[in-house]
Amino acid sequence: MKVSRKMILVVGLGRFGESLCEKLVEMGQYVVGVDTNPDRVKDMAEVLELCAQLDATDEEALMKVGAKEADVAVVCIGESIEASILTSTILKGLEIPLVVARAQNKLHARVLARVGVNKVIFPERDMGQRLAEQFIHPWITNFSKLPGADYLVGEIQPLPEMLGKDLGELHFRSKYDAMVLLFNRSGAYFLPNADTVIEEGDKLLIAGVKESMSKWLNDSQENNKGVGSN
């Protein structure tokens, strides 16, 4: 499926901002990166279609690089909370549809929310929590959490006990407290019925609550080494 191309403004080209830019470019997006540090700008100049050295707390400077036309703006400033808040305020004033900002602490996050930032992120905290989850639940690396919900969606290989049985016979919903959304059979996806039999080599795209699924998915990870991601 073709992804629509958006203009994304990234303010702050430190390690987090740089990684974000590179991935967005890889995904075919039009990315504008800005930073006060000339070395960072130089490093990203060949990666981005537009990269500029400027003070993001200067509204006129942001306008010159087309900030007002951005679909998304991400404030990755990590060194100065004041600069982060001022920049976020300016970007919201430019009526950019989605403004995301990195927070250093809870107070910083509350202030960002007060100025209207659409989404506040804690990259280091989130990565730490994600890593901790992986230590206890290795299977979780193959799942994505649905925004605003406790539901996870991901693709697994069936347990040996599932093979040769249909979904109705397994009572999949009640036994595993999860739903099978799609079957992946030899690379072809299809919607299953209650009488769809699980075959060797199948992969199942499932959805469910993490707490419930963890009771059997840890065993799935042990028994199946080729688990796919969604």
C-alpha distance (Angstrom), angle and dihedral (degrees) to the residues before:
residue distance angle dihedral
M1 . . .
K2 3.77 . .
V3 3.81 115.3 .
S4 3.80 116.7 -139.5
R5 3.78 114.3 -115.7
K6 3.78 115.1 -114.8
M7 3.77 133.2 -174.1
I8 3.78 108.5 -119.6
L9 3.79 123.6 -172.6
V10 3.81 115.4 -154.3
V11 3.80 115.9 -166.1
G12 3.79 112.7 -162.5
L13 3.80 121.8 30.5
G14 3.79 101.3 -152.3
R15 3.79 119.9 127.5
F16 3.79 94.1 -67.2
G17 3.82 94.9 44.0
E18 3.79 92.2 44.9
S19 3.80 92.6 50.9
L20 3.80 90.6 47.5
C21 3.80 92.2 50.6
E22 3.78 93.8 48.9
K23 3.79 92.7 51.2
L24 3.80 93.2 46.6
V25 3.80 91.1 50.7
E26 3.80 89.2 48.6
M27 3.81 87.3 54.3
G28 3.80 91.1 54.4
Q29 3.80 99.8 -105.3
Y30 3.81 127.4 145.2
V31 3.80 103.4 -115.3
V32 3.79 128.4 -169.9
G33 3.79 114.7 -167.6
V34 3.81 126.8 -167.2
D35 3.77 134.2 -179.6
T36 3.80 138.9 157.4
N37 3.81 90.7 -129.2
P38 3.84 111.2 88.7
D39 3.80 93.2 -158.0
R40 3.79 91.9 56.9
V41 3.79 91.1 47.8
K42 3.79 90.7 49.8
D43 3.81 91.8 50.4
M44 3.81 91.9 53.4
A45 3.80 98.6 37.9
E46 3.80 94.1 95.9
V47 3.79 93.5 43.5
L48 3.81 99.2 51.9
E49 3.77 130.2 56.8
L50 3.80 88.6 -133.5
C51 3.78 126.6 17.9
A52 3.80 123.6 168.2
Q53 3.77 140.4 -179.8
L54 3.79 108.4 -131.9
D55 3.77 145.9 127.7
A56 3.80 106.0 -98.0
T57 3.80 91.2 -155.3
D58 3.82 86.2 69.0
E59 3.81 106.0 88.4
E60 3.80 93.5 -165.2
A61 3.80 91.2 54.0
L62 3.80 90.8 51.6
M63 3.80 90.6 49.2
K64 3.80 90.3 54.8
V65 3.81 91.7 60.0
G66 3.80 91.0 49.6
A67 3.80 99.3 -102.1
K68 3.80 91.8 152.8
E69 3.82 90.0 62.5
A70 3.82 93.9 52.7
D71 3.80 119.1 119.2
V72 3.79 91.3 -159.4
A73 3.79 132.9 17.4
V74 3.81 122.5 -165.2
V75 3.80 118.8 -165.6
C76 3.81 105.7 -154.3
I77 3.80 96.7 168.2
G78 3.78 108.6 143.3
E79 3.79 105.3 168.3
S80 3.80 102.3 59.3
I81 3.79 126.1 38.2
E82 3.80 90.1 -169.8
A83 3.81 92.5 54.6
S84 3.81 90.0 46.6
I85 3.80 92.5 53.3
L86 3.81 94.9 44.0
T87 3.80 92.6 47.3
S88 3.80 92.1 48.0
T89 3.81 90.5 49.8
I90 3.80 91.6 51.7
L91 3.80 92.8 47.7
K92 3.80 91.8 50.5
G93 3.79 88.2 49.9
L94 3.80 89.0 55.9
E95 3.81 87.3 59.9
I96 3.78 95.7 -122.6
P97 3.82 105.2 175.5
L98 3.81 96.0 -129.2
V99 3.80 124.9 25.6
V100 3.80 117.5 -178.9
A101 3.80 122.2 -175.2
R102 3.77 135.6 -171.3
A103 3.82 115.0 -127.5
Q104 3.79 127.2 -154.1
N105 3.80 96.6 -160.1
K106 3.81 142.9 -5.3
L107 3.81 94.5 -88.1
H108 3.80 90.7 51.6
A109 3.82 88.6 49.6
R110 3.80 92.3 51.9
V111 3.79 92.1 51.2
L112 3.81 91.3 48.2
A113 3.79 89.4 51.7
R114 3.81 90.1 49.7
V115 3.81 92.0 55.4
G116 3.79 89.3 53.0
V117 3.80 104.9 -100.1
N118 3.82 107.0 167.3
K119 3.79 96.4 -144.0
V120 3.80 131.6 14.4
I121 3.80 118.2 -158.6
F122 3.81 134.9 -165.9
P123 3.84 103.7 -161.3
E124 3.80 97.0 -179.1
R125 3.82 94.2 44.0
D126 3.79 93.0 44.7
M127 3.81 92.2 48.5
G128 3.79 91.2 49.1
Q129 3.79 92.0 50.9
R130 3.79 91.7 45.5
L131 3.83 90.9 51.4
A132 3.80 91.5 49.1
E133 3.82 89.5 51.7
Q134 3.80 90.2 51.6
F135 3.80 91.9 54.2
I136 3.80 91.8 55.5
H137 3.82 99.8 30.4
P138 3.86 109.1 28.3
W139 3.81 91.3 178.7
I140 3.81 92.2 65.0
T141 3.82 91.6 80.4
N142 3.81 86.8 74.1
F143 3.79 94.4 54.4
S144 3.79 136.9 76.0
K145 3.79 124.5 -150.5
L146 3.78 116.9 -128.4
P147 3.83 111.2 -121.9
G148 3.79 113.5 -99.4
A149 3.81 94.0 6.5
D150 3.81 142.0 83.0
Y151 3.80 91.8 -126.2
L152 3.79 122.8 116.0
V153 3.79 126.8 -158.1
G154 3.79 123.4 -161.6
E155 3.79 147.1 132.9
I156 3.80 122.6 -102.7
Q157 3.75 139.4 174.2
P158 3.82 110.4 -115.8
L159 3.78 121.4 -102.9
P160 3.84 115.1 -107.5
E161 3.82 88.8 -108.9
M162 3.82 89.7 62.0
L163 3.80 97.4 55.4
G164 3.78 117.4 108.7
K165 3.79 93.4 13.6
D166 3.79 130.2 103.3
L167 3.80 123.6 -127.2
G168 3.80 92.5 -107.2
E169 3.78 92.9 51.6
L170 3.80 90.3 49.4
H171 3.80 93.0 47.8
F172 3.79 82.1 -139.5
R173 3.80 97.2 -178.2
S174 3.79 95.6 52.4
K175 3.82 98.6 33.9
Y176 3.82 98.1 47.6
D177 3.81 99.2 22.8
A178 3.80 89.5 -130.8
M179 3.79 139.4 98.4
V180 3.79 127.6 -123.6
L181 3.80 106.1 -133.8
L182 3.80 100.6 175.5
F183 3.78 141.9 0.5
N184 3.79 120.1 -133.9
R185 3.80 107.9 -156.5
S186 3.78 115.3 175.3
G187 3.81 90.6 -26.0
A188 3.82 95.0 -50.0
Y189 3.81 117.6 112.7
F190 3.79 123.6 -148.3
L191 3.81 139.0 165.5
P192 3.81 111.5 -103.9
N193 3.80 129.1 -135.9
A194 3.78 128.2 -150.5
D195 3.83 88.6 -95.4
T196 3.82 95.2 50.1
V197 3.81 107.5 124.2
I198 3.80 119.0 -140.1
E199 3.79 109.6 -126.4
E200 3.78 133.7 -165.0
G201 3.82 109.1 -83.2
D202 3.80 95.0 24.4
K203 3.78 120.7 132.9
L204 3.78 122.2 -153.4
L205 3.79 125.8 -146.9
I206 3.78 103.2 -148.1
A207 3.81 138.7 177.9
G208 3.77 128.9 -157.7
V209 3.78 148.3 122.6
K210 3.81 113.8 -63.7
E211 3.80 95.7 -133.2
S212 3.79 92.3 54.2
M213 3.80 97.1 41.8
S214 3.80 94.4 47.3
K215 3.81 89.1 70.4
W216 3.81 91.3 70.5
L217 3.80 106.2 14.3
N218 3.80 92.8 72.4
D219 3.80 86.2 60.9
S220 3.81 89.1 46.9
Q221 3.81 89.9 55.2
E222 3.79 90.4 51.3
N223 3.79 94.3 49.3
N224 3.82 99.4 38.7
K225 3.76 120.1 50.2
G226 3.81 98.3 177.4
V227 3.77 99.4 63.9
G228 3.82 111.2 159.4
S229 3.77 127.4 -141.5
N230 3.80 126.9 -125.1
